[in-house]
Amino acid sequence: MLYQIFTLLLEVVVGLLSGACLLRLYMQYLRIPMSTRSGNPLGRFVFALTDWIVLPLRKVIPSVGALDTASLVAAFLLQLAEFGLLWLLAGAAGGLFAVPILALFGLLRMTVSAMTGAVIVYAVLSWVQTNSVIADVLERLVSPLLVPIRRVLPLIGGVDLSPLALLVILQILAIVLGNLQAAALLAF
């Protein structure tokens, strides 16, 4: 019971922190203003959660073009720490090689889950006319993935089904990732 409670708490904390690192990476890649002056409350929240790990990493890990590699490495290190702790708590059963593989796939699954959540919230907010900063940020986060789908999938009766198509694609990607993870763990 205590192991399950600890696992849950660890997953929540690491999920929040590494998810914030990934969001920071993605928002900076899309050049979404994140400063306090921009009025984006999400940016301030992301900075508050991630500055402690991203800023020191930036001193040794340079950005690659528009890609903030320090945020990506921070998210991976957090996942690595989570799976490393779980591996130790499980009695170090199995090989240590599994920990980085689990961390990599954990990061990829988190990305798919976060984008799925963002698309759902975006779709719900699109039904209601809102002029909030968060709705604008969500639109900027989701639109790059919806544009290619909208080129292929026309409006049907005036309804945009591209968010639904993206959700199906994300679910298929989650299934593929699960199978790839199992294959990668079996290979070693």
Salt bridges, closest charged atoms under 4 A:
ASP51 OD1 - ARG24 NH1 2.74
ASP68 OD2 - ARG58 NH2 2.80
ASP160 OD2 - ARG150 NH2 2.86
